[in-house]
Amino acid sequence: MLDGLNILLVEDDVLILLDLKASLENAGAHVTTASSLRDALKYCEADYAAAILDIRLPDGEVFPAAERLAQARIPIIFHSGNAGCDSARARFPDAAALSKPVQEQVLIATVQQKAKSTARIN
């Protein structure tokens, strides 16, 4: 399903991060994870098929990383349990938004839909 796609996953809740990572890897993706804005900013320079971003992180909102990813034309999927998705979609109209908790098949389908066709496959 996601065979060989490189995905950036930014999530500060370790249980959610591990669950999403396992779902994506079971679908064949290679997953890079970050649990803070600071770490996410470090990973924005790589080539990803898509980025899944929690909005509220311990050190701030994810928007600076989202801006860098959008400039690099990396498709963005916001994954949040709060009302921040509305403001995120206003700032990033091409992004998808999923509410926590998301069903695995919805997550995979959304990644497939948003993933870049030119994604780097390892």
Number of C-alpha atoms within 10 A of each C-alpha: 13 19 14 17 28 26 27 25 23 26 28 20 12 10 10 13 18 13 12 21 21 15 17 24 18 13 17 15 22 21 19 16 20 19 19 19 25 16 13 22 16 11 17 20 12 14 21 27 26 25 30 25 28 30 24 19 17 13 11 12 16 23 17 15 22 28 16 14 22 17 9 14 14 25 22 26 27 24 25 21 15 12 10 17 22 12 11 20 15 11 13 18 12 13 20 19 21 19 14 13 11 14 12 15 11 11 19 19 13 16 24 16 13 19 22 18 10 10 16 13 13 9
